[in-house]
Amino acid sequence: MFFLVISFSGCALQINESGEKEREFTQKTKEGIKKNAKQYTEKEFQSANVPLNEFVQISGEIIQADREKKIEKGDRFLLKSGSSRYQVFNEQDIPIHVGDSVTVYGEYYGFIKAILVEGK
């Protein structure tokens, strides 16, 4: 019995350490994406002057989504920025909602793969 208790407490320590490393990696990844994301004008997006696979930053309001209200990882939504609408695929774990004003950081493919979405 005593041996099992020691083994489990050792496992808990490893899980805590890996969880801490994961949070640190996630924070560094977010900082890197924000630092490298470029802002383009509405005209540049609409005239196809944004290079594919470019990290971009765009702000606006979520006006429509696959789900009624809550948008989860893997869902797609429409972001209205200026007079244009952009199709965005949500790749983050933190839920967002239709009607939220957000800044999207992600990779551009003709649509945006949102790696990070922050409320304004």
N, C-alpha and C positions, 0 to 999 in steps of 0.2 A: 504494500500500500504506500509506504513512504516513498519508494522509488517512483511510482506513478505521479505523485504530487510534484516532485522535483522536475520530472520530464515535462509536465504540463506547464509549470511556471516558466521553464526554459522556452517553450513554444510561444508563450505569451510575449516574452521579451523579444523574440525574433519577429513576431508579427508587428509589435510596436515599432521596432527599428525600421522594418520595411515600409510601414505606413508613413513614418516620418520622411523616409527617403522619397516616397511617392509624392507626398505633399510638396517637398522641396523641388522635385523634378517638375511638377505641375506648375508651380509658381514661376520657375525659371522659364518654362515654355511659354507661359502667358506673357511674361515680360519681353521675351524675344519676339513674339508675334506682334505685340504692340509697337515695339521699337522698329521693326522692319516693315510694317504695313504702310503702304503709301496711300495718300488721299488723291482721288481723281475727281474732276468736275463732272457734272451731269452730262455735259456735252461730250467729254472724252469717253464716258461709258457708252453713250448712245451712238457714237460714231465709230465704235470698235477700236479706239485708240488705247485700250488697256491691254497690255500683253497677257496672254494666257499663262497660267501658273504663277501670276504675280500675287503677292500678299497685299491685300487692300483693306482700307478702313472706310466705312460708310455709315452715316447716321440717318435715322428716320423713324417712322412709326410702323409697327407690324399691323397690317390691315386685314390679312386673311391667312388662314393656315389649314392644313389637312384636318386638324381637330377643331372643335368648336371654340375652345378657350385656351387650354393648357397645351403648350408646345414642348415636346420632349425630344430627347436625342433620336435622330433618324427622321424626324418630321420635317416637312418643308413649309415655308411661309413666304408671303409677299411683303416686302419692305417698301414703303413709299418714302422716297427721298426727293425733295423738290417736286417736280411734276412727273417724275418717272417712277416705275415700279420695278423691283428687282427680285428675282426668284432666289431664295436662300435655302440651303439645306443645313439644318441644325446638327452639329456634331459635338455639342457640349452636353454634359450631364445635368446642368442646372436648368430647371424648367423656366420657361418664359411664357408670356401670354399675349393673345391678340389684344391690341390697343396699347401695348407697351411702347414707349419711346426708348430706342436703344442705339448703341454703337456696335456695329458688327466688324469683327476682325476675321479675315479668312482668306482663302485662296480663290482666285478668279478663274473660272472655266467657261465664261459666257453666262454662267450663274455663279453664285458665291457659296462656297463650302465654308460655313461659319464654324471656326474653331473656338472662338470666344465671342460671347454676346454680353454686353454690359448695359445695365439700365442707365438712363440719363437723369 
